[in-house]
Amino acid sequence: MARQLVEERLAFIEMLALWQGEVRNCEVVKQFTISRQQVYKDISQYQARYPAVLTKQMDGRYCFQDTALPIFYDGDLDTYLHWLQTNEFSPPANYLANNTWTSYPRSKDD
């Protein structure tokens, strides 16, 4: 269960990075009611496993690298638009079930 919660947070992070062009720790803290330290830990583990996907900018925001694609988020625009309207995030369960910490990074060139 804890692993699924981490993956859900990572999907949310990827969604923001994809559709907003960036993500900040405070957005994840607000969405999941977790500490900034937990967000930092999640992103640090993500970056260690997938170093070519998400990068931290000098101003503290995280962005996708140019050739990266999300691993935990399916890229669905409707999910993002639903979140914008309701502040409720729920990635497709079947996507999370098939994309876990054991997944390999994808790139736009694949």
C-alpha positions in Angstrom: 0.0 0.0 0.0 2.8 2.5 0.9 4.5 1.8 -2.4 1.3 2.5 -4.3 1.0 5.8 -2.4 4.5 6.8 -3.4 3.8 5.9 -7.0 0.6 7.9 -7.0 2.6 10.9 -5.7 5.2 10.3 -8.5 2.4 10.2 -11.1 1.1 13.5 -9.7 4.6 15.0 -9.9 4.9 13.8 -13.5 1.5 15.2 -14.4 2.4 18.6 -13.2 5.8 18.5 -14.9 4.2 17.4 -18.2 1.2 19.8 -18.4 2.5 22.8 -16.4 6.1 22.5 -17.4 7.3 22.4 -13.8 6.4 21.1 -10.3 7.3 22.5 -6.9 7.4 20.7 -3.6 4.6 22.9 -2.2 2.1 21.6 -4.8 2.7 18.0 -3.8 2.6 18.9 0.0 -0.8 20.5 -0.5 -2.2 17.7 -2.7 -1.2 14.8 -0.4 -0.9 16.5 3.0 2.6 15.3 3.5 5.8 17.0 4.6 8.2 18.8 2.3 10.8 16.3 3.5 8.7 13.4 2.2 8.3 15.1 -1.2 12.0 15.7 -1.3 12.7 12.0 -0.4 10.2 10.8 -3.1 11.8 13.0 -5.8 15.3 12.1 -4.7 14.6 8.4 -5.0 12.9 9.0 -8.4 15.9 10.9 -9.6 18.3 8.2 -8.4 16.4 5.5 -10.3 15.6 7.6 -13.4 18.3 10.3 -13.6 17.5 11.2 -17.2 13.8 12.2 -16.6 13.3 14.9 -14.0 15.8 17.6 -13.2 15.9 20.2 -10.5 16.3 23.8 -11.6 18.2 26.4 -9.7 15.0 28.0 -8.5 13.9 24.8 -6.8 11.3 23.6 -9.4 11.5 20.3 -11.2 11.1 19.9 -14.9 11.2 17.0 -17.4 14.3 16.8 -19.5 13.7 17.4 -23.2 13.7 13.8 -24.3 11.9 12.4 -21.2 8.4 10.9 -20.9 6.5 10.1 -17.8 6.9 6.7 -16.2 4.1 6.7 -13.6 1.6 9.0 -15.4 0.0 8.1 -18.7 -0.1 11.6 -20.0 -3.9 11.8 -20.0 -5.0 15.4 -20.4 -8.5 14.7 -18.9 -6.8 13.6 -15.6 -5.0 17.0 -15.5 -8.1 19.0 -16.4 -10.1 17.1 -13.8 -7.5 18.0 -11.2 -7.5 21.6 -12.2 -11.3 21.8 -11.8 -11.7 19.7 -8.6 -8.2 19.5 -7.0 -8.8 15.7 -7.0 -6.1 13.5 -8.5 -6.6 9.9 -9.3 -4.4 8.3 -12.0 -5.8 5.3 -13.8 -5.4 2.3 -11.6 -4.4 0.0 -14.4 -1.6 2.4 -15.4 -0.1 2.4 -11.9 -0.5 -1.4 -11.7 1.6 -1.8 -14.9 4.2 0.9 -14.1 6.1 0.5 -10.9 9.5 1.2 -9.4 10.8 -1.7 -11.6 9.8 0.1 -14.8 12.4 1.4 -17.1 12.6 5.0 -18.2 11.1 5.9 -21.6 12.2 8.6 -23.9 10.5 10.5 -26.7 13.0 8.8 -29.1 11.6 5.3 -28.4 
